[in-house]
Amino acid sequence: MLTIYKITADIIFPEGAAPGAGSSSNRHVLARNGNQKTILRGSVLAGVLRHAYAERLGMSSLEDPVSRWFGEGADPDEDNSSCIRVADAVIRCATVNERTHNLINRHTGAPAKGGLFSFEAIPPMSKAILSIILEPGAGESEEYDAFIDHLVGILGTGLLVGGHTNRGVGRMMLVDDVSVRDFDLATVDGSADFLDAQYEEMNKGVVLSGRKFRPETQQNHLEIKLELGIPRGEDLLIGDGQETDYALNPQSVIFNDGSEHWRIPGSSLRGVVRAWMTRLAARDGETITDSVNNWYDRCDDPKKSYKPDLIGWGFKDTQDRARYQEYPDLLDDPILDLFGSMYKKGRIHISDVFSRPMEQQDVQDRYHVAVDRFSGGANEGALFDNQVLAGTQLIFPVTILLSTPREKEVQWLVKTLRALHLGILSVGSSKSGGRLEIKSISARGSESQTITAFAREIE
């Protein structure tokens, strides 16, 4: 078979993304091409597609047929190159957002040492066009058709790309159907058409052309959509860290169209959800490596050091990590398996949350003074103020994605959402109530019946 397939698709990043190019000190910057345009590198997308394809087939990314399409390690005696060529995607964005995060130790509630960093991200609702070429040599035409169906399904389900996806960014979705065009290189006309298409792409950019493929919903995923609101008389503050300590303001973000919206970071919700689900899993008798005992053992033993990334390594010493990297399931920790670790990618994503375009009446001023806990009097020079979000008109839509969800994970998640709805869990700064309630919730995909039952419960 001497047929080349060209796959093109219009994509959108609903919460933005952070396709990075490395870091300088504790600041992570976006990848850019020679024209200083922000790009999603083809090598990054190829790696994400490889992992998603292997997950879809339920096998390792080094096994055949995954390696047959995506290639394998270089061998001088064999041709193991990839049959897939993914072009760098130029992202259409008007500006770049910068945000600051701090790693919080959940056992103490204090920032972890060395855990402060900033990163650049493209604005929400930015768009790009993908261009993927399938070269001949990987199989017969029927195998190519089946592989294209898999790719379309993967793109339709949505992918997480770029760094910092745990912060709530990086979700990539299709705008419309996927276009597929084939070129028969055994004919002069087919070869000429392919060369013309490549030349046009280099000069004018990617053009959507060819047969339309509509993606089908992937069955081993659970997508939960809920709307959070601020109850009457309550307020919310998640500071952006960009101002001084004496003028803390709620987080906001500028969309690609220039509008400004209030933001609840997905990382804030993720931290709340993870902490409560860890507690629920421990109460059910599960093995939890990120336990209070493990943390205090490290702190109390002068011969052992404590670093923030120990949680990601499951508190394993350096000499033990190679074995767990090869066999991550040996950890037998449901929380690290779901939320990810240094051994294995996580299976849950909680997106950034944006309100409608921001208005000045959404915020209220608050004034505080630090009180000396010994004398009960005000500390001199400790007067400060901040702003909080208030009002029942503010609605924050949230998207939670679970890959291959398990029944117990969904049950823990429902119990966590119930605790959030009842006010047992709060979000944000202690200088506000931090209370949120669930206005509505729905789900589609596997295990969605558990979410549906919870939705009827809170109606």
PyMOL commands that set and color helices and strands:
alter all, ss='L'
color gray80, all
select helices_A, chain A and resi 42-57+66-70+141-157+165-167+188-204+266-283+292-300+308-310+318-326+328-331+334-339+360-362+407-422+448-458
alter helices_A, ss='H'
color red, helices_A
select strands_A, chain A and resi 3-13+20-24+27-30+39-40+84-86+89-90+97-104+111-121+126-134+159-160+171-174+178-184+211-213+221-229+235-236+247-248+252-254+260-264+348-350+353-357+363-371+378-390+395-403+437-445
alter strands_A, ss='S'
color yellow, strands_A
deselect
rebuild
show_as cartoon
